[in-house]
Amino acid sequence: MSGLLNGKRGLIMGVANERSIAWGIAKAMSEAGAELAFTYQGDAFGTRLKPLAASVGSDFMVDVDVTDDASLDTAFDQLGNRWPTIDFLVHAIAFSDKAELTGRILNTSRTNFKRTMDISAYSLIEVTRRAHPLMVENGGTVLTLTYQGSNTVVPNYNVMGVAKAALESATRYLANDLGPDGIRVNAISPGPMKTLAGAAIGGARKTYKFTDQNAPLRSNATLEAVGGTAVYLASDAGACTTGEVIRVDGGYHVLGMPQVEHL
């Protein structure tokens, strides 16, 4: 994919460490020729991000809290001062109380429901609204990350599944809103992955193993595969793809039951 993103630049939101899906995307985009900027939240994540950003030639990092309008405004003002236009935005942000990602959704608290929806779904609208002025001149791509728990029941995924369903719906509505401006909005849906966020889900190891054993390709997604999909969507090759949820899960989503050897 070398050169597919030459001359393009964009913002990556949500890198927690080198195993993050957002980092897999950032690395692939850099290798494809893109210039990158990054956001993080808090000093601890900033410390982890700094050497990763430097490894892809980026010196632009800004602390941002997606629940704080002033913080978002400051971050995008700084980005606009650095680059008058951007070509893509990667939204890889989600959060829910770990204690509520076990057991039954019946026990979801109102407080955590609101916070989960705010950070995991509504934030896509907030960041896209601010990225829009930086893309409207030349068009661009907005990418977010989802999971199959949005439309099928996954044990312990609970309120995060509801939030991902809202995120996917927001993806479609934003795609329709921004299409006339040449801005594409898509979601990538990997299977279970061994990330910091994935580890917060109750029974994550069992879910990972089950998918690995039963997916048609007998494999979970890799950072490289997800990154390559993001490169395609952000490149000129993805010029006519918008409003989509692209699954990168080894084909697991087509199954109606486990493979015969695992019944």
Disulfide bonds with the S-S distance in Angstrom:
none
